Amino acid sequence: MDIVQKFENGSLGEPIKCIDMHTTGEPTRIIYSGFPRLQGTLLEQRDQAMTQYDHIRKRLMLEPRGHYDMYGAILTQETELVQQGQAHIGTLFTHNGGFSTMCGHATIALGRFLVDTHDLKVFPKRKELEFNPTTCEVAVNIHAPCGLVRVTVPTTANGQESDPSRPVSFLSTPAFAAGIDLKIPIPKEVRWPELGDRESITLDISYGGAYYALVDARELGFSGLQKIDLAAISNAASKLKAYLMTHPLVSSALQNPEDRRLSFLYSVMVVDRDVGSRPEGVNGTETGLCFFADDEIDRSPTGSCVTARMALAHAKKLRPVGQKWAYNSIISNHFDTGAFVASIVDDNVRVGGSKEAVIVRVEGKAYYTGTSNFILEEGDLASATGFTLKECVQ
Ligand SMILES: O=C(O)[C@H]1NCC[C@@H]1O
């Protein structure tokens, strides 16, 4: 039988079905069918995916179906917040090293996809989405591992399709600064060449659904992010992240008051202030280069870190409620594709009963790039679990 027909009639086995999008160049592979059904609360589903189905994550994210810097969102229809009527759908986020707890760029992509799919097998609550005919926007509530993320998607006049010409926005889960101006001594064995004689660096830790270490490029010994030696800065970020994960000052900043499964350092974000595009109406701009998971580099301005940076700036009394700030990435600067624009909408929020937090609105644009139906042929060892070229040469 013809190979195309075999794919189309399913005789090669049930495929895992995906739609691919990108947000400022950062991919989101939306896995909407074929991933094993997960049980329990969303964080339990994340545990189950990590312990039982990590080989499937690798198959979908890594080579030969993906690549080192691939990112994915696995839709899950049943979660506790969906059951309680607060969320329309749940998602897990996934990358080269495992499963994340929040992702802004993928949330922006998911917002469009969830408006544009009318297939109730994929998204049973599609009919329950609220359409605002005055603003031509649809509200989608997504249950992410860090909590409820409220997304607003601009649409056509009838609310049936997303409108890619306007940005999608989301309201973050409560975000907070977790460690301000931490002075971290850098021992000899951790140093990178650009650090020079400096014996310590100062950085901040902030939470935006995941924990970020935020450090100025100059603090690492680089001249900023306008001209980048990517190999050198990646080396510095990788060494720093590994070291921070063992440092007591950092560990004590990573105690999430809601769930210990949120208490880990996700990323080192290198920032350069006053650099990058400055859309109309914003008060300032920054560029960031985000190293997350297993030295993966975000092409987008990193929505969850934008949230964390706004919370940090608010804690430092630099960012009042309502003030708009632009956040750029290397790609948004290169193609002038538009920053993520953020503002704090509420600073009267508590986490875990006492910790002061803020809610941040983040907006950005995502586009479709394609679809894929993945199968695994019998005897195909190399692609069964996926691989990275890097791990094969070590
Ligand atoms: O936009 C974000 O929040 C994400 N992008 C990749 C790394 C982060 O999860």
The ligand as an SDF file (V2000), in Angstrom:
LIG
                    3D

  9  9  0  0  0  0  0  0  0  0999 V2000
    8.0000   32.1540   27.6940 O   0  0  0  0  0  0  0  0  0  0  0  0
    8.3070   31.4000   28.6260 C   0  0  0  0  0  0  0  0  0  0  0  0
    7.9050   31.5890   29.7640 O   0  0  0  0  0  0  0  0  0  0  0  0
    9.1520   30.1860   28.3200 C   0  0  0  0  0  0  0  0  0  0  0  0
    9.8270   30.1580   27.0630 N   0  0  0  0  0  0  0  0  0  0  0  0
   10.7910   29.0490   27.1430 C   0  0  0  0  0  0  0  0  0  0  0  0
   11.1970   29.0710   28.5920 C   0  0  0  0  0  0  0  0  0  0  0  0
    9.9940   29.5760   29.3630 C   0  0  0  0  0  0  0  0  0  0  0  0
    9.2800   28.4900   29.9010 O   0  0  0  0  0  0  0  0  0  0  0  0
  1  2  2  0
  2  3  1  0
  2  4  1  0
  4  5  1  0
  4  8  1  0
  5  6  1  0
  6  7  1  0
  7  8  1  0
  8  9  1  0
M  END
$$$$
